Amino acid sequence: MSDFTGIVIRSTGSWYAVKTNNEIINCRLRRKFKIKGIKTTNPIAVGDIVKFISDGKNGYITAIEDRKNCIIRKATNLSKQTHIVAANLDLAILVVTLAYPRTSTGFIDRFLSSAEAYDVETALVWNKIDIYDARLFELTTKYAKIYSNVGYQCFMVSAKTSENIEQIKTLLKDKKTLMFGHSGVGKSELINAIHPELKLKTKEISLYHKKGKHATTFAEMFDLPFGGSIIDTPGIKEFGLVDFNVEELSHWFPEMKKVLSNCKFYNCTHIHEPQCAVRKAVENGEISEERYYNYLSILNNVEEQPAGWE
């Protein structure tokens, strides 16, 4: 057998499609992997660089190279296991919608704080603006302004009509990008608008529940004709944070990080301490109240993490 190095472009459970020298080899793990003590449902993720041996037909993964970053989440709200969504990213795009289905700012801020912690650049894309009435369009504009002021690139698009899709193509060029969000926000439809030849499966949202149905069942990476690649992922309901603590959380909110040194106490939680620079910035309108309240909600969740969490 020969030794190779390649990138994982698809993960379907026990099998991994690994691309090397423009050839795709189906591989399995040769042995169990344990990465930095993390209990994970998937030791290998799309985007991982792996070493493997192959007989020309199938391969066996023998090692995983160090990751530069990743997006990781709790497998479920009550689970101690984690799930690695994708690795070695240049960019993550969080696709959100304010209706059909609704994406809460709490979900957005949990994702963004995790991306900050794991060193993944993120942009926000509001999809389905073609079906928004004046109220929803105004609300989308309001939120885009909040996140733009924090420093995140924000886009308002329609995958259905291709409105502003060229802006997204420019953003993606020559980057390895993750597409992430709730079921039904239009991730696969957006990828189809960017690269029509892929013809990814899409599903309409449930009109009764106004929630999305799963169209994508596993993560997969696709090359883009104008340079770069994009990773489509199954939609999720919630985003549970991994390995966060009370002292660090405010560092993953960029607008809070800017003023932390002005707090009276170095270990300020920004809840009740006197002379807190973060609360003062909220009162002055320099930090969004909604972002601050989402910070408090996340902080409460971090404090309630069960003992022994890894």
NUDOMAR-588523 format. One record per residue (C-alpha): x, y, z. Coordinates in steps of 0.1 Angstrom, whole numbers, padded with zeros to 4 digits, always signed. Layout:
REM residues N
XYZ;...
REM end
This chain:
REM residues 310
+0000+0000+0000;+0011+0036-0007;+0010+0066+0017;-0009+0097+0007;-0021+0130+0021;-0055+0145+0012;-0084+0167+0023;-0117+0152+0036;-0145+0165+0013;-0174+0143+0025;-0182+0126+0058;-0211+0101+0059;-0204+0083+0092;-0179+0055+0090;-0167+0065+0055;-0148+0096+0044;-0142+0108+0009;-0106+0121+0007;-0094+0141-0023;-0058+0140-0033;-0042+0148-0067;-0077+0153-0082;-0086+0118-0072;-0112+0109-0046;-0106+0078-0024;-0132+0064+0000;-0115+0059+0034;-0122+0045+0068;-0104+0050+0101;-0077+0025+0107;-0080+0030+0145;-0099+0050+0170;-0089+0087+0173;-0090+0108+0204;-0082+0145+0198;-0071+0166+0228;-0094+0147+0252;-0126+0159+0234;-0154+0134+0234;-0167+0139+0199;-0192+0121+0176;-0169+0125+0147;-0131+0125+0152;-0127+0136+0115;-0145+0164+0098;-0148+0179+0063;-0119+0201+0058;-0094+0180+0078;-0061+0172+0062;-0054+0135+0067;-0027+0109+0060;-0039+0076+0046;-0028+0044+0030;-0045+0030-0001;-0045-0001-0022;-0058+0019-0052;-0095+0013-0044;-0101+0020-0007;-0080+0038+0019;-0074+0037+0057;-0068+0070+0075;-0038+0068+0098;-0033+0103+0110;-0049+0138+0111;-0028+0169+0107;-0032+0197+0132;-0062+0220+0125;-0057+0257+0121;-0093+0262+0134;-0127+0245+0134;-0164+0250+0141;-0175+0228+0169;-0207+0225+0189;-0224+0203+0215;-0240+0173+0199;-0272+0179+0219;-0282+0203+0247;-0278+0176+0274;-0249+0157+0258;-0213+0159+0269;-0202+0149+0234;-0193+0174+0207;-0197+0175+0170;-0170+0190+0147;-0189+0207+0119;-0159+0215+0097;-0122+0223+0100;-0094+0245+0085;-0117+0272+0073;-0110+0306+0057;-0145+0318+0063;-0179+0307+0078;-0211+0321+0064;-0241+0320+0088;-0272+0321+0067;-0301+0336+0087;-0337+0345+0080;-0362+0366+0101;-0391+0345+0090;-0399+0312+0074;-0381+0301+0096;-0370+0327+0121;-0334+0329+0132;-0331+0344+0167;-0302+0368+0176;-0295+0344+0204;-0286+0317+0179;-0266+0342+0159;-0246+0353+0189;-0239+0318+0201;-0225+0309+0167;-0205+0341+0164;-0189+0338+0199;-0179+0302+0192;-0164+0312+0158;-0144+0340+0176;-0132+0315+0202;-0120+0290+0176;-0106+0317+0153;-0130+0315+0124;-0138+0346+0104;-0176+0349+0099;-0200+0368+0077;-0237+0370+0081;-0261+0365+0051;-0298+0373+0054;-0316+0352+0028;-0351+0354+0014;-0354+0391+0012;-0377+0386-0019;-0405+0375+0004;-0400+0401+0032;-0426+0428+0037;-0416+0464+0047;-0415+0455+0084;-0392+0425+0080;-0370+0443+0056;-0366+0472+0080;-0359+0447+0108;-0333+0429+0087;-0316+0463+0079;-0316+0471+0116;-0298+0438+0126;-0274+0441+0097;-0264+0475+0110;-0259+0462+0145;-0235+0434+0133;-0218+0456+0108;-0209+0480+0136;-0194+0451+0155;-0172+0443+0125;-0190+0415+0107;-0196+0416+0070;-0233+0415+0064;-0253+0408+0032;-0289+0408+0023;-0297+0384-0006;-0323+0363-0023;-0312+0328-0034;-0345+0325-0053;-0340+0356-0074;-0302+0358-0073;-0304+0393-0059;-0269+0403-0046;-0255+0368-0053;-0225+0384-0071;-0215+0400-0038;-0214+0365-0022;-0193+0351-0051;-0168+0379-0046;-0166+0371-0009;-0161+0333-0015;-0134+0336-0042;-0103+0315-0034;-0116+0307+0002;-0126+0275+0019;-0160+0285+0033;-0185+0268+0056;-0223+0274+0049;-0242+0271+0082;-0276+0278+0097;-0310+0265+0106;-0329+0240+0084;-0350+0259+0059;-0329+0291+0057;-0318+0282+0022;-0282+0271+0025;-0284+0246-0004;-0305+0269-0025;-0279+0297-0019;-0251+0273-0030;-0271+0265-0061;-0275+0302-0069;-0237+0305-0065;-0229+0274-0085;-0260+0262-0105;-0243+0232-0119;-0243+0215-0085;-0281+0212-0084;-0282+0204-0047;-0314+0190-0033;-0337+0216-0016;-0369+0213+0004;-0397+0238+0011;-0403+0247+0047;-0433+0233+0067;-0461+0257+0062;-0477+0244+0095;-0447+0247+0117;-0429+0274+0097;-0397+0255+0102;-0373+0240+0077;-0370+0204+0066;-0336+0187+0062;-0324+0187+0026;-0287+0181+0033;-0280+0150+0054;-0242+0151+0057;-0214+0177+0053;-0198+0179+0019;-0173+0202+0002;-0176+0214-0034;-0151+0232-0055;-0162+0265-0070;-0156+0274-0106;-0142+0308-0098;-0118+0295-0072;-0122+0283-0036;-0146+0257-0021;-0178+0257-0001;-0190+0232+0025;-0228+0225+0027;-0240+0212+0061;-0273+0198+0075;-0294+0224+0093;-0296+0224+0130;-0321+0236+0156;-0297+0248+0184;-0260+0257+0187;-0245+0245+0220;-0211+0260+0230;-0181+0239+0238;-0153+0246+0264;-0164+0281+0274;-0160+0297+0308;-0173+0327+0326;-0140+0346+0326;-0134+0343+0288;-0169+0348+0273;-0168+0386+0270;-0135+0382+0250;-0155+0366+0222;-0178+0396+0218;-0155+0420+0198;-0173+0452+0210;-0169+0441+0246;-0133+0431+0242;-0124+0467+0231;-0134+0481+0265;-0126+0453+0290;-0094+0470+0301;-0115+0499+0314;-0134+0478+0339;-0124+0483+0375;-0120+0446+0381;-0099+0423+0359;-0124+0394+0364;-0155+0416+0358;-0185+0395+0346;-0203+0427+0335;-0234+0418+0355;-0233+0437+0388;-0197+0449+0394;-0192+0487+0400;-0174+0508+0373;-0180+0482+0346;-0170+0496+0312;-0192+0471+0293;-0224+0481+0311;-0215+0518+0306;-0210+0512+0269;-0245+0495+0267;-0260+0525+0285;-0243+0549+0261;-0256+0529+0231;-0220+0519+0221;-0229+0482+0226;-0262+0468+0214;-0286+0460+0243;-0298+0428+0225;-0262+0416+0221;-0256+0423+0258;-0287+0404+0269;-0277+0375+0246;-0242+0376+0264;-0260+0373+0297;-0281+0344+0285;-0250+0326+0272;-0232+0334+0305;-0260+0318+0324;-0258+0287+0303;-0220+0285+0308;-0225+0287+0345;-0250+0258+0344;-0227+0235+0325;-0225+0202+0343;-0195+0193+0364;-0169+0172+0345;-0177+0189+0312;-0147+0185+0289;
REM end
